[in-house]
Amino acid sequence: MDTEAELTQRGHSSPDTGEGRPRSALGRGRGPEGGPGPALPGGRRLSGWRRAAALGALCTVFLLLLSHFVVQPFLIPSRSMEPTLQVGDRVLVNKLAYRFGAQPKRGDVVVFDGTGSFVREKAEAGPLAGLLRGAGSALGIGEPSETDFVKRVVGVGGDDVVCCDADGRIKVNGVPVAEPYLYPGDTPSRVPFRIVVPLGTLWVMGDHRSQSRDSRDHLGEPGGGMVPVEKVIGRADWIGWPPARWGAADAGGHG
């Protein structure tokens, strides 16, 4: 039997039949026979870019919503909270910590808006600049707002806070406070003070007391260095970056 001849004949006829494939499939990329083939790969690439852009936009919106309502990255710009937090750390601020009736406690590390307490009210930047800065700060890729601060709560509403006793310790309501989080070599405060914290406000200080501008530095100003509880953005619970510093942001508070 002339098997080779039969196979050869089938081979010559294969372009017409497509060996079981539809002609339209063979026509792709072949010019006039299958239509304008070169446009399809380009169309696929364009469609892929659109899908990627849409996915990126959705992810960005999701992260912005997450940072606005749940948890927000915050870049540490100064040494005021060493050794608990170091320059360049990105802490994750828990915005739900005080959302359902809970109040900041002594020892909590909080991020707050210092407008009206630590910094004066001032005219806002243009809407576009404010939007871009806010988005960068919310995503943890830009510098935090100049009005945002991170400090440790030392006194809450009603507390009598005194510095310092005969042993150089801060006393709250007559009880000496153990502060294991202080920067090595720092004293609790070189500035003596005695204050009663008004209800609805906080007395806050940095862990690196000699490098921190905090409630002590605003004693003679309107508000007396007190931070309204309503200005607290959230509690700094975790260090998310760099990887070597992953873990709880709070090195230990006092009750």
VOPAGU-2260 file (C-alpha; in pm, 1 decimal, decimal comma):
REM VOPAGU-2260
SITE   aa  ch    i         X         Y         Z
SITE  MET   A    0       0,0       0,0       0,0
SITE  ASP   A    1     119,1     348,0     -86,2
SITE  THR   A    2      99,8     475,1     270,9
SITE  GLU   A    3     357,1     747,6     218,3
SITE  ALA   A    4     162,2     890,4     -76,7
SITE  GLU   A    5    -157,4     903,9     128,6
SITE  LEU   A    6      19,5    1081,9     409,0
SITE  THR   A    7     175,1    1327,5     164,3
SITE  GLN   A    8    -162,0    1404,8       9,8
SITE  ARG   A    9    -312,4    1464,1     353,8
SITE  GLY   A   10     -25,8    1691,7     432,4
SITE  HIS   A   11     -92,1    1902,0     119,7
SITE  SER   A   12    -456,0    1934,6     215,0
SITE  SER   A   13    -388,8    2027,2     577,6
SITE  PRO   A   14    -383,3    2407,8     524,4
SITE  ASP   A   15    -743,6    2386,8     401,9
SITE  THR   A   16    -871,6    2168,9     681,4
SITE  GLY   A   17    -644,0    2296,4     952,4
SITE  GLU   A   18    -605,2    1934,9    1080,3
SITE  GLY   A   19    -922,3    1966,8    1279,9
SITE  ARG   A   20    -875,5    2335,4    1377,8
SITE  PRO   A   21   -1107,7    2612,3    1260,3
SITE  ARG   A   22    -971,8    2826,5     980,0
SITE  SER   A   23   -1012,7    3137,5    1189,3
SITE  ALA   A   24    -754,1    3001,8    1430,7
SITE  LEU   A   25    -501,6    2956,4    1149,4
SITE  GLY   A   26    -577,6    3297,8    1010,1
SITE  ARG   A   27    -453,4    3478,9    1320,8
SITE  GLY   A   28    -141,6    3673,8    1243,8
SITE  ARG   A   29    -140,2    3561,1     874,5
SITE  GLY   A   30    -257,6    3880,5     712,2
SITE  PRO   A   31    -549,8    3901,9     468,2
SITE  GLU   A   32    -656,1    3537,5     507,2
SITE  GLY   A   33    -732,5    3571,7     881,3
SITE  GLY   A   34    -794,1    3943,5     900,9
SITE  PRO   A   35    -560,4    4208,7    1040,5
SITE  GLY   A   36    -361,6    3967,3    1256,0
SITE  PRO   A   37     -91,7    4202,6    1393,4
SITE  ALA   A   38    -357,6    4415,2    1571,0
SITE  LEU   A   39    -460,3    4131,6    1801,9
SITE  PRO   A   40    -138,4    4094,2    2001,4
SITE  GLY   A   41    -124,3    4472,0    2044,7
SITE  GLY   A   42    -486,9    4472,4    2153,3
SITE  ARG   A   43    -414,5    4201,2    2404,2
SITE  ARG   A   44    -122,8    4399,7    2544,6
SITE  LEU   A   45    -336,9    4712,2    2572,4
SITE  SER   A   46    -612,3    4515,8    2741,3
SITE  GLY   A   47    -356,8    4367,9    2982,3
SITE  TRP   A   48    -228,2    4712,5    3074,8
SITE  ARG   A   49    -582,2    4832,5    3136,7
SITE  ARG   A   50    -654,1    4537,0    3362,4
SITE  ALA   A   51    -330,3    4595,3    3552,2
SITE  ALA   A   52    -406,6    4967,2    3590,5
SITE  ALA   A   53    -759,7    4892,7    3712,2
SITE  LEU   A   54    -627,5    4636,3    3960,1
SITE  GLY   A   55    -365,7    4883,7    4083,7
SITE  ALA   A   56    -629,2    5153,5    4128,7
SITE  LEU   A   57    -854,9    4914,5    4323,5
SITE  CYS   A   58    -566,1    4809,9    4548,0
SITE  THR   A   59    -477,6    5173,8    4614,9
SITE  VAL   A   60    -837,0    5260,6    4702,4
SITE  PHE   A   61    -856,3    4956,3    4931,0
SITE  LEU   A   62    -535,0    5053,7    5110,6
SITE  LEU   A   63    -652,9    5413,4    5151,5
SITE  LEU   A   64    -982,4    5298,1    5301,0
SITE  LEU   A   65    -801,2    5052,5    5526,3
SITE  SER   A   66    -560,2    5321,0    5648,0
SITE  HIS   A   67    -842,0    5569,6    5702,0
SITE  PHE   A   68   -1065,1    5343,6    5908,0
SITE  VAL   A   69    -863,1    5048,1    6042,6
SITE  VAL   A   70    -483,5    5063,6    6046,1
SITE  GLN   A   71    -246,4    5330,5    5914,7
SITE  PRO   A   72     130,3    5313,2    5861,4
SITE  PHE   A   73     318,2    5597,0    6028,8
SITE  LEU   A   74     682,3    5685,0    5957,5
SITE  ILE   A   75     890,1    5771,4    6265,4
SITE  PRO   A   76    1082,2    6090,3    6177,2
SITE  SER   A   77    1272,9    6165,9    6499,9
SITE  ARG   A   78    1456,5    6018,3    6799,2
SITE  SER   A   79    1197,3    6129,2    7055,8
SITE  MET   A   80    1064,9    5775,1    7116,9
SITE  GLU   A   81    1392,9    5583,8    7128,6
SITE  PRO   A   82    1458,2    5307,3    7211,6
SITE  THR   A   83    1095,4    5197,6    7167,0
SITE  LEU   A   84    1071,8    5347,3    6818,0
SITE  GLN   A   85    1366,0    5441,3    6599,4
SITE  VAL   A   86    1407,1    5684,5    6310,6
SITE  GLY   A   87    1280,6    5517,6    5991,8
SITE  ASP   A   88    1053,7    5268,1    6167,9
SITE  ARG   A   89     708,2    5235,2    6016,9
SITE  VAL   A   90     456,5    5165,9    6287,7
SITE  LEU   A   91     105,9    5040,8    6223,7
SITE  VAL   A   92    -143,7    5259,7    6405,4
SITE  ASN   A   93    -454,0    5078,4    6526,6
SITE  LYS   A   94    -741,9    5317,8    6456,5
SITE  LEU   A   95    -998,0    5086,5    6611,7
SITE  ALA   A   96    -827,6    5085,9    6952,8
SITE  TYR   A   97   -1039,0    5375,3    7083,9
SITE  ARG   A   98   -1324,5    5360,5    6834,7
SITE  PHE   A   99   -1582,0    5174,3    7046,4
SITE  GLY   A  100   -1573,8    5351,7    7380,0
SITE  ALA   A  101   -1225,0    5251,0    7496,2
SITE  GLN   A  102    -999,6    5532,5    7620,1
SITE  PRO   A  103    -622,3    5575,4    7605,0
SITE  LYS   A  104    -447,6    5434,3    7912,2
SITE  ARG   A  105    -127,1    5526,7    8088,3
SITE  GLY   A  106     160,4    5363,0    7903,5
SITE  ASP   A  107     -10,7    5354,4    7562,8
SITE  VAL   A  108     196,1    5480,2    7268,5
SITE  VAL   A  109     -39,3    5699,8    7069,2
SITE  VAL   A  110     -33,4    5898,2    6746,9
SITE  PHE   A  111    -228,4    6222,5    6763,7
SITE  ASP   A  112    -298,6    6542,8    6577,6
SITE  GLY   A  113    -118,2    6815,7    6771,4
SITE  THR   A  114    -303,2    7103,1    6607,4
SITE  GLY   A  115    -411,6    7341,4    6880,7
SITE  SER   A  116    -200,9    7171,9    7150,2
SITE  PHE   A  117     151,7    7112,5    7018,2
SITE  VAL   A  118     131,0    7337,5    6710,6
SITE  ARG   A  119     -75,2    7642,8    6631,2
SITE  GLU   A  120    -365,6    7637,8    6392,9
SITE  LYS   A  121    -250,3    7745,9    6048,0
SITE  ALA   A  122    -382,6    7776,8    5696,9
SITE  GLU   A  123    -402,4    7447,8    5514,3
SITE  ALA   A  124    -204,7    7375,2    5198,4
SITE  GLY   A  125    -377,1    7371,9    4859,3
SITE  PRO   A  126    -628,7    7092,5    4807,5
SITE  LEU   A  127    -411,8    6898,8    4559,6
SITE  ALA   A  128     -96,4    6925,4    4771,8
SITE  GLY   A  129    -293,3    6826,8    5080,3
SITE  LEU   A  130    -447,1    6529,4    4901,0
SITE  LEU   A  131    -112,1    6401,1    4772,6
SITE  ARG   A  132      57,4    6446,6    5108,8
SITE  GLY   A  133    -230,1    6281,3    5289,6
SITE  ALA   A  134    -230,3    5984,4    5050,9
SITE  GLY   A  135     147,0    5938,6    5084,7
SITE  SER   A  136     126,8    5957,5    5462,0
SITE  ALA   A  137    -171,0    5718,4    5472,9
SITE  LEU   A  138      15,9    5459,2    5267,2
SITE  GLY   A  139     330,9    5497,1    5476,8
SITE  ILE   A  140     544,5    5606,3    5179,3
SITE  GLY   A  141     573,1    5973,5    5268,4
SITE  GLU   A  142     663,9    6192,7    5560,4
SITE  PRO   A  143     390,3    6216,8    5825,0
SITE  SER   A  144     198,0    6539,1    5856,7
SITE  GLU   A  145     382,9    6814,3    6043,8
SITE  THR   A  146      96,6    6818,9    6293,3
SITE  ASP   A  147     107,7    6445,4    6374,3
SITE  PHE   A  148     306,1    6326,4    6677,1
SITE  VAL   A  149     378,2    5996,2    6848,4
SITE  LYS   A  150     424,5    5995,1    7228,9
SITE  ARG   A  151     355,3    5784,2    7534,7
SITE  VAL   A  152      60,2    5856,2    7762,4
SITE  VAL   A  153     186,6    5937,9    8112,7
SITE  GLY   A  154    -129,3    6089,0    8260,0
SITE  VAL   A  155    -499,8    6067,0    8176,5
SITE  GLY   A  156    -790,0    6288,9    8277,9
SITE  GLY   A  157    -798,9    6350,4    8654,5
SITE  ASP   A  158    -441,4    6233,5    8720,9
SITE  ASP   A  159    -205,6    6430,6    8944,1
SITE  VAL   A  160     135,8    6402,5    8773,3
SITE  VAL   A  161     448,6    6517,2    8957,9
SITE  CYS   A  162     815,1    6521,0    8864,6
SITE  CYS   A  163    1009,3    6427,8    9041,8
SITE  ASP   A  164    1019,1    6254,0    9381,1
SITE  ALA   A  165    1327,9    6220,2    9600,3
SITE  ASP   A  166    1445,2    5926,6    9387,4
SITE  GLY   A  167    1400,3    6115,7    9060,3
SITE  ARG   A  168    1086,9    5926,6    8954,9
SITE  ILE   A  169     760,3    6057,1    8814,1
SITE  LYS   A  170     465,8    6005,8    9047,9
SITE  VAL   A  171     106,7    5967,8    8930,1
SITE  ASN   A  172    -156,6    6009,0    9200,0
SITE  GLY   A  173     115,1    5970,1    9460,9
SITE  VAL   A  174     248,1    5641,9    9321,0
SITE  PRO   A  175     601,5    5626,8    9169,8
SITE  VAL   A  176     599,4    5513,8    8806,4
SITE  ALA   A  177     839,1    5246,7    8679,6
SITE  GLU   A  178     951,1    5342,9    8328,3
SITE  PRO   A  179    1159,4    5059,3    8180,3
SITE  TYR   A  180    1112,9    5207,1    7831,3
SITE  LEU   A  181    1323,2    5520,4    7900,8
SITE  TYR   A  182    1628,8    5579,4    7684,4
SITE  PRO   A  183    1938,0    5450,1    7869,9
SITE  GLY   A  184    2098,3    5730,2    8067,3
SITE  ASP   A  185    1794,3    5959,5    8051,0
SITE  THR   A  186    1622,5    6086,3    8364,4
SITE  PRO   A  187    1240,8    6091,4    8376,7
SITE  SER   A  188    1258,9    6469,9    8332,6
SITE  ARG   A  189    1507,1    6749,5    8386,8
SITE  VAL   A  190    1215,2    6991,8    8402,4
SITE  PRO   A  191    1023,6    6976,8    8731,6
SITE  PHE   A  192     646,5    7003,5    8705,5
SITE  ARG   A  193     325,0    6926,8    8882,3
SITE  ILE   A  194      -0,3    6922,5    8688,3
SITE  VAL   A  195    -353,3    6789,0    8718,6
SITE  VAL   A  196    -467,6    6653,3    8383,5
SITE  PRO   A  197    -809,4    6794,4    8286,5
SITE  LEU   A  198   -1080,2    6542,8    8201,9
SITE  GLY   A  199   -1088,3    6450,8    7832,7
SITE  THR   A  200    -717,3    6522,9    7783,2
SITE  LEU   A  201    -380,4    6344,8    7805,5
SITE  TRP   A  202     -34,3    6431,6    7935,7
SITE  VAL   A  203     215,7    6274,7    7694,1
SITE  MET   A  204     594,0    6241,3    7688,7
SITE  GLY   A  205     858,0    6082,8    7466,0
SITE  ASP   A  206    1063,4    5784,8    7581,7
SITE  HIS   A  207    1386,6    5967,3    7491,5
SITE  ARG   A  208    1315,2    6248,6    7733,1
SITE  SER   A  209    1623,7    6457,7    7652,6
SITE  GLN   A  210    1534,1    6453,0    7280,0
SITE  SER   A  211    1158,0    6491,0    7306,2
SITE  ARG   A  212     946,1    6802,7    7274,6
SITE  ASP   A  213     626,8    6698,5    7448,6
SITE  SER   A  214     369,9    6817,7    7701,8
SITE  ARG   A  215     645,4    6967,1    7919,6
SITE  ASP   A  216     740,1    7212,8    7645,0
SITE  HIS   A  217     389,1    7356,9    7617,3
SITE  LEU   A  218     309,9    7415,6    7984,5
SITE  GLY   A  219     278,0    7793,3    7944,4
SITE  GLU   A  220      77,0    7781,9    7623,4
SITE  PRO   A  221    -300,1    7766,1    7574,8
SITE  GLY   A  222    -402,5    7411,7    7663,3
SITE  GLY   A  223    -100,4    7367,7    7891,2
SITE  GLY   A  224      48,1    7086,9    7683,6
SITE  MET   A  225    -260,4    6867,6    7720,7
SITE  VAL   A  226    -375,1    6664,3    7419,9
SITE  PRO   A  227    -752,7    6630,1    7375,0
SITE  VAL   A  228    -854,0    6263,7    7356,6
SITE  GLU   A  229   -1057,8    6345,0    7046,4
SITE  LYS   A  230    -732,8    6435,5    6867,5
SITE  VAL   A  231    -587,1    6087,0    6913,5
SITE  ILE   A  232    -558,9    5912,1    6576,0
SITE  GLY   A  233    -487,9    5567,5    6716,3
SITE  ARG   A  234    -256,0    5346,2    6916,5
SITE  ALA   A  235      84,0    5245,4    6776,6
SITE  ASP   A  236      61,9    4868,8    6817,8
SITE  TRP   A  237     313,4    4716,6    6576,4
SITE  ILE   A  238     638,0    4788,9    6396,4
SITE  GLY   A  239     585,5    4680,4    6034,7
SITE  TRP   A  240     919,4    4793,1    5887,7
SITE  PRO   A  241    1209,3    4721,5    5873,7
SITE  PRO   A  242    1170,4    4342,0    5893,1
SITE  ALA   A  243    1443,9    4313,8    6155,8
SITE  ARG   A  244    1223,1    4518,1    6391,4
SITE  TRP   A  245     891,5    4339,5    6335,1
SITE  GLY   A  246     694,4    4309,6    6655,0
SITE  ALA   A  247     496,2    4501,3    6914,0
SITE  ALA   A  248     567,6    4872,9    6916,2
SITE  ASP   A  249     505,8    4915,4    7287,8
SITE  ALA   A  250     805,5    4817,5    7498,1
SITE  GLY   A  251     594,3    4811,6    7810,5
SITE  GLY   A  252     363,1    5057,1    7978,5
SITE  HIS   A  253     243,5    5131,7    8326,6
SITE  GLY   A  254    -102,3    5091,3    8466,4
